[in-house]
Amino acid sequence: MELSIQSVNFETSASTNEYITKKLEKLGRFAEIQNAEVQLKIINTTDKANKEIGIKLHVGDHEFFASKAAEVYEDAISQAVEALERQIIKAKEKKQA
């Protein structure tokens, strides 16, 4: 899996990059991921949930995308990965039907 992590106007920590890598590797149980593009950014809002992450996965001839916002990046990453997991499972079920 080819992984590209991009942060807008700030540097991500090594621990955040490791967390992203670990979570995306777990998605490998459901599908053969060719490449993943991750974008982290801080939204200018008064809401506390101002950390946003967008993840785009290329799996075979499918492309999956999830974007989530939370107070900390780890929560947003977990939520986005869960959403991608549901999308992959749904696509597999459609393909088998």
C-alpha positions as CSV (number, residue, x, y, z in Angstrom):
1,M,0.0,0.0,0.0
2,E,1.3,3.4,-1.0
3,L,0.5,6.0,1.7
4,S,0.6,9.8,1.2
5,I,0.0,12.0,4.3
6,Q,-0.4,15.7,3.8
7,S,-1.0,18.3,6.5
8,V,-2.1,21.8,5.6
9,N,-0.2,24.6,7.2
10,F,1.3,22.5,10.0
11,E,3.6,19.5,10.6
12,T,2.1,16.2,11.9
13,S,3.9,14.4,14.7
14,A,5.5,11.0,14.2
15,S,3.0,9.4,16.5
16,T,0.1,10.7,14.5
17,N,1.6,9.4,11.3
18,E,2.2,6.0,13.0
19,Y,-1.5,6.0,14.2
20,I,-2.7,6.7,10.7
21,T,-0.5,3.9,9.2
22,K,-1.7,1.4,11.8
23,K,-5.4,2.2,11.3
24,L,-5.1,2.0,7.5
25,E,-3.2,-1.3,7.6
26,K,-6.1,-2.8,9.5
27,L,-8.4,-2.0,6.5
28,G,-6.2,-4.4,4.6
29,R,-8.3,-7.2,6.1
30,F,-11.2,-6.2,4.0
31,A,-9.6,-5.3,0.7
32,E,-6.4,-4.9,-1.2
33,I,-5.6,-1.2,-0.9
34,Q,-3.5,0.1,-3.7
35,N,-2.9,3.5,-2.3
36,A,-4.2,5.9,0.3
37,E,-4.2,9.7,0.4
38,V,-4.7,11.3,3.8
39,Q,-5.2,15.1,4.3
40,L,-5.2,16.7,7.8
41,K,-6.3,20.3,8.3
42,I,-7.5,22.6,11.0
43,I,-10.9,24.3,10.3
44,N,-11.5,27.9,11.4
45,T,-14.6,27.5,13.4
46,T,-15.8,28.3,16.9
47,D,-16.6,24.6,17.4
48,K,-14.2,22.5,19.4
49,A,-14.2,19.9,16.7
50,N,-11.9,21.8,14.4
51,K,-9.5,19.0,13.4
52,E,-10.5,17.5,10.1
53,I,-9.2,14.5,8.2
54,G,-10.0,13.3,4.8
55,I,-9.0,9.8,3.6
56,K,-9.2,8.6,0.0
57,L,-8.6,4.9,-0.7
58,H,-8.0,3.3,-4.1
59,V,-9.1,-0.3,-4.0
60,G,-9.1,-2.1,-7.4
61,D,-11.4,-0.1,-9.6
62,H,-13.2,1.5,-6.7
63,E,-12.4,4.7,-4.9
64,F,-13.6,5.3,-1.3
65,F,-13.6,8.6,0.6
66,A,-14.4,9.6,4.2
67,S,-14.0,13.0,5.9
68,K,-14.5,13.5,9.6
69,A,-13.9,16.3,12.1
70,A,-13.2,15.9,15.9
71,E,-11.5,17.6,18.8
72,V,-8.3,15.5,18.3
73,Y,-7.0,13.9,15.2
74,E,-7.0,10.4,16.6
75,D,-10.8,10.5,17.1
76,A,-11.3,11.9,13.5
77,I,-9.0,9.1,12.1
78,S,-10.9,6.4,13.9
79,Q,-14.2,7.7,12.7
80,A,-13.0,8.0,9.1
81,V,-11.5,4.5,9.1
82,E,-14.8,3.1,10.5
83,A,-16.7,4.9,7.7
84,L,-14.3,3.5,5.1
85,E,-14.7,0.0,6.5
86,R,-18.5,0.2,6.1
87,Q,-18.1,1.5,2.6
88,I,-15.7,-1.3,1.6
89,I,-18.0,-4.0,3.1
90,K,-21.0,-2.5,1.4
91,A,-19.2,-2.5,-2.0
92,K,-18.1,-6.2,-1.5
93,E,-21.7,-7.2,-0.6
94,K,-23.0,-5.4,-3.8
95,K,-20.4,-7.1,-5.9
96,Q,-21.3,-10.6,-4.5
97,A,-25.1,-10.1,-5.0
